Structures are given as C-alpha cells and as structure tokens.
Amino acid sequence: MSWGSEASLPAEQKRMPSFICVGPPRTATSWLHLILSGHAGLPEGTKETHFFSRYYYKGRTWYESHFENCPDGLTLGEICTSYFASPEARQRISNDIPGCKIACTLREPVERLYSYYKLARHYGWARKRSFEEAFKKELRTPMISNYPLHIKGWREAVGKENVLVLLYDDLIAAPQDYLTTLYRFIGVAMPAASHAELTMRVNDVERSPRSWRLARLAGKLEFWLASQRRFAALERLKASALWRFCTDGGDPFPPLSPELRRRLQGLFSPLVAELEALLQRDLSAWKV
C-alpha cells in the first residue's frame, strides 16, 4: 500500500503528504511555502515540522496532527530544509510514504552560504565574525553543500522518477516557468502567480543586528515557541517592534568581494562539475 496516493487510503491514513520540498536553507523555500499556501495542504501554523529529521520519535500521530485541519481535496505537502542532507530522513520518508514526490531546490553554493551567514547573524549565531571567518569556523558545511551526494541519495531512496531538482537560477530567470514545473511534478493545480507574488522577497536580511546577544536571545525564544507549537504567539512576536529591535539595526552587509567569491567558488568546483554531469546542466555561472 502506498501512502503517497491518498485516494487509495483508509480514512484514518489520509493525512500524510504526497510531496515534500527538501532544499537546503536559503534556496527560496520560504517563498515557495508562501506561494503554495492555500493551494496545497501544508503543516498548520509552521513551515517545517522537522519530523523525519529531528522529531521522528514523536510518532506518526504527532506528524499527522499538523495536517488534520487541511481542507479536503488539497494535495498535502511539506517544505523542510533539514531533510535535504539527512540520510535518516530519506530512509524514513521512503519507508513511510512510498511514492512521495521529492523536490530539491538548489542554489550556487557560495551565494547560498553568504545568504545563510546573514541569516545566522540575524539570529546572533555567528556573533560579529566576518563571512570568511564564519565560513571557516561554522558555516562551511560540506555535507550540506555536497549537492551531488544528496541528490544521488534521494534518487536511490525514493526512485529517480520521484525526484525533481530545481535551480535558483531558473527561479530568477523565469519564476512562473519554475513554478509550473513544480506544480506539474507534485500534482497541484494552481493559477498563474501574480507579479507581486513572483517578485516578493521573503526573509531577506540586509543588516546585522545592533547586538548579537539580543539577537541570540530572540532566536532562542523563537525556537522555544516553535518547539511548543505556539505559532500564533510566534507570529505576533516576529511582527513586533521588539523583534525588529533585537534582530536589526546594525550595519548593512557588504556585497561579497569578487576575489573572495572566486576563491570560495574554487573550493566547490569539483562538486559543481559532478552536479553538472548528474543533472546534465551547464552550471558555468557557478564556477570560477
């Protein structure tokens, strides 16, 4: 029996997703979540449950509870960044939801890491380190940036036909085509997105916090509220002036220098070449 086909399931087993977007952080996953909201059945109150990576011990009933209020007729799905590089998540999804469609969203590694660095500063994780210092000490995560390893892992776990790879470059160049490709793959019927939806920026971080300690406290509070599923309180917090005071107000982040970009891209060149062969795509823009 396949949990990925809801129509064939008994009533008590109809609240599992048939698609999961698993791209790593800073690959437009939050934007995708907003675009899909109301058109697909997503976890209530949160973007990511982290069930298959962190909370599997809570059991299927806990996971299903995130979807129990989704309207009938909507295709159920989740967008969760922590699944991408997790072999455990791959195996659990393969076992629990056979036939589940997996969409992997990817972005040029150095650009993705710099975007993640700014987010880390926003939450006080990287303190006041420069990007290069943080890259060396905290943010250089080869397991996450090893895209070929994880794409092959997903294909082996759920079947190549059930894995779609989407590139951030295509989103920037032709966002509606990008969405149409995803919709067809996951089986979600949606109208064309508006210009405002296609061009909206989500979770953009342009400035460092005025104090990394305040940002760290705000980040810990957000994590605690999310862990308690206090999503309404969390939403109010993040819309408040207090949140902006704690996580914003510092100096603007400078653009990456061409020299540093070239040097870091050189470190990823072998992985980019391997990904090119795997996807049969020209990724010259990702190279030195």
Secondary structure, 3 states (H helix, E strand, C coil): CCCCCHHHCCHHHCCCCCEEECCCCCCCHHHHHHHHECCEECCCCCCCCCCCCCCHHHCHHHHHCCCCCCCCCCCEEEECHHHCCCHHHHHHHHHHCCCCEEEEEECCHHHHHHHHHHHHHHCCCCCCCCHHHHHHHHHCCHHHHCHHHHHHHHHHHHCHHHEEEEEHHHHHHCHHHHHHHHHHHHCCCCCCCCHHHHHCCCCCCCEEECCHHHHHHHHHHHHHHHHCCCHHHHHHHHCCHHHHHHHCEEEECCCCCHHHHHHHHHHHHHHHHHHHHHHCCCCHHHCC
